[in-house]
Amino acid sequence: MKNFSKSIVAAGVLVALSTTAIYAGPIKDRIAAGEAIRLGFADQPPSAYPGADNAPLGFANAIAIGVLKSMGITKIEPVVTDWGGLIPALTAGRADMVTGGMYILSTRCPSVSFSEPIAQQYDGFFVAKGNPKGINNYADIRDSNAIMVVAAGTNSIEAARKEGVPEANIMSVPGPTEMLAALLAGRADAGALPFVEVERMVAANADTLDASDPTKMPEWTINYTGIPFRADDADFLAEFNTALAAYFASPQVLEDAKAYGYTEKDLPGGKTTEWACANR
């Protein structure tokens, strides 16, 4: 009887471990178990943002979903968090891929495995109407002693530091909503975002905001967006990259993402993830 009881307990433990592995294991295990692929993103339009019932919207989500669909994968689940929580959600197994429009940076590449690039993007700033401090690049922030507001965990913090902007002049907040509030309240002079997001922000607040001139940003601020995966999903990532290449070779990518302002100018060109990890 004791042996039988031990067998029952052991079986229960195995079932529990198996269930946990299916839930938190690699993407292929989730697919085999009929589980949804969990897309992690924040509220950062037009790259990625939640719609009704947290539906995944934005060009990065549209592209990721388009590639997954071409692979025969249609069961997805949104995981919405703030920007700074995206990589922690991925590495902790709460999300399976990050579709938030994240730049491929040398500081991020050791922690996650990026897909090949899905877009090239330019940094920019939204500023008060008339751009009173003449802010068009990070050096202008430094030279005018301006306060720059950013979303926590974004590349703009590193870029500002590279140009010598003092830490006291860099304000970190959870996301674009808080960034706009800080600028409108006079607590910040410029909000740093990918320029495609700056354009959207300014269009929605045309009476109070202007955009910086992106042509005055240095070349090294051009970044390449990818989709991060966990390192133990390398086999799935290889298949995803194959499907991604075929997807970008067709007009479908522009068709799927055009509603979010994504055009030919946003295509990543010939840059690779290996290049971006080494140079950005």
BELPEVEN-V565301 format. One line per field, one symbol per residue. phi: phi as a letter, one per 40 degrees, with the letter a starting at -180 (. if undefined). psi: psi as a letter, one per 30 degrees, with the letter a starting at -180 (. if undefined). burial: + if it has 9 or more other ideal C-beta (glycine too) atoms within 8 Angstrom, else -. A space follows every 50 residues. Layout:
phi->???
psi->???
burial->???
This chain:
phi->.ccccccccccccccccccccccbcddccccccgccccccabcbcccaac bcfgdcbhcccccdcccdcccgbbcbacbcacdccccdccccgcbbabbc gcccbdccdccbbcccdbabbbcabbbcdgfdcgcbacccdcccfccbbb cdgccccccccccgccdccbbbbcadcccccccccgcababcadcccddc ccccbccbbbbcccccccdcccbbcbbcbcccbdccdccccccccccccb ccdcccbccbgcbdccccgccbcdccccbb
psi->eeeeeeeeeeeeeeeeeeeeeeegaleeeeeefglkkkjklaiilgeklk akhgkjlleeeeeeeeeeefggjfjlkkjkllefgeeeeeffgflfljhg hkkjkfffefeljkllkflklklakkllkfifghjfleeeeefghlkkkl kkglffeeeeeeggkkefgjkkleaeeeeeeeeffgflfkkklkeeeeee eeefhfffllkljffgkleffklkkajklleggeeeeeeeeeeeeeeffl feeeeefffggkafffkfbgkleeeeeff.
burial->--------------------++---++++++---+-++++++++++++++ -----++++++++++++++++-+--+-++++++++++-+++---++++++ +++++--++--+++++++++++++++++--+-+-++++-+++-+-+++++ ++-++++++++-+-+---+++-++++-+++-++----+++++++++++++ ++--+---++++-+--+---++++++++++--++-++-+++-++++++-- --++-+++-+++---+++--+-+--++--+
